[in-house]
Amino acid sequence: MRNRKSKHEAGPGASQRQLRVGELIRHALAEMLTRGEVHDPVIEGHLITVPEVRMTADMRLATIYVMPLGGKDENAVIEALDRNKRFLRGEIARRVNLKFAPEIRFRIDERFDEAERIEKLLRTPAVRRDIEQDKGES
């Protein structure tokens, strides 16, 4: 029996089309946010980055990962984006030429937190000691 991904899973094995459409949506949304086209006080009060958009295999759902600058007010930003989801979906559909406008959902991009955690681990005395020992043995 073949190991198959669910239709909602688009990880590292995503197709070129999924990746391309995700990038088009990412650029369209980033442009709207940069130009202040979303009239919401929470969104207007934050600089929001859009590092990634993942599409499902059937292209009907786009998971949009966002991060407010400095990681402040994450929940408020997600709520504001959700409030404006209908407008954003319509604008994305208009700007990205797709047969169907995908449903969109917003998630906080936690990769920055993970990278910071790894960086802190690498700076701990135990890891430094191990690295120095490895250099001495080489």
N, C-alpha and C positions, 0 to 999 in steps of 0.2 A: 504494500500500500504506500502510495506517495505521501510525503509530508507536505501538506498544503497550508498556506497562510490563510487566515480569515480574510474576507473581502474588506474589512476595515483596518487591516494591518499593512502599513506601507513603510517598512523600515529600510535597512541598507540595500535590500534587493528590489527597490522601487524601479519601475520601468523608466525609460528615457522620457516618455510622454508625461508620466506622473511628475517627474522632476521638473520638466520644462513648464508645465502648467502651474505647478507650485511656485516656481520662480516668477512667472508672469503675475500671479496673484499677489505674491510678496511685493513686487515692484509697484503694482497698482495701489495696494493698500499703503505702502510706505509713502508714495507720492501724495495720496489723499491726506495722510496725517501731517506730512511736512508742509503742505500748502494750507492747512487749516480748514479743509473742506468739511470736516465733521464738527458741527456746531453743538458741542457739549462742553460745559465748563470744566469738567474733570479732564477730558481729553485735551482741551486747549491749554490746560495748566500743566501738562506734562510733556516731556520729550519721550516719545515711545519708539523703541527700535523693534523691527520685525525680522529676527534672524532666520526664521524658517517657516515654511508652509508645507505640510505633508498632505498629500492627496491619497484617498483610498483608491484601490485598483479600479473600481467602477466610476471613479471621478465624480461621485455624487456628494462627497464630504471633504471639506478642506479644514484641517486642524491648523490654526494659525497661532504660532508661538510668538509671544510679545514680551517685552521687558521695558518698564518705565526706567528712565535714567536714574541711576542710583538705587534701583530696586525699591523705591518709596511708593507707598499707596498701591501696591499690587492689586489688592482685592477691589479697590475703588475703580481702578483702571479697567479691570476685567468686567466689572458691572457696567461701566459706562460703554464699553465696546459692545456688550450684550444688549444694552438698551438701544444701540444704534445699528444692530445687526441687520435689520431689514434694509435700511438705507445703504449700508456697506455692501451687502450682497447684491443689491441692484446696480450699484456703481461698478462693482467688480465684474458683473455680467456684461455691462455695457463696454467696459474697457478691455476685457479679455474675451476674445471671440470664441465662446464655447457653445455647444448645442444646448446644454442645460446649465443653469447657474447652480453651482454646488452649494449645499448647505454649508454654513461656516460655524466653527466653534473656536473660542479663544482659550488659550492656556498660557500660563506663565512659563517662560523658558528658564528651566532650572540648571542649564549647563554652566551658567556663570557661577552659581553657588557651588556646583561640583568642582569646577576648576579651582576656585578659591580654596576649597577644602583640601584638594590634592596639593596645592601650593603650600599650604600650612603644614601638611604632613611632611613634605619634602624638606621643610626648614626645621623640623624637630631635631634635637640633639642626637637621638638614636639613629635616625636616617643619615645625618651628616657623618656620624662615626662610621657607619657601614660603608658609605661612599668613600671616605678617606682610606679605610682599610682596603677596599677594592683597588684604589689607585696605587697604594703601596705595594700590592701584590703583583701589579702589572709590570 
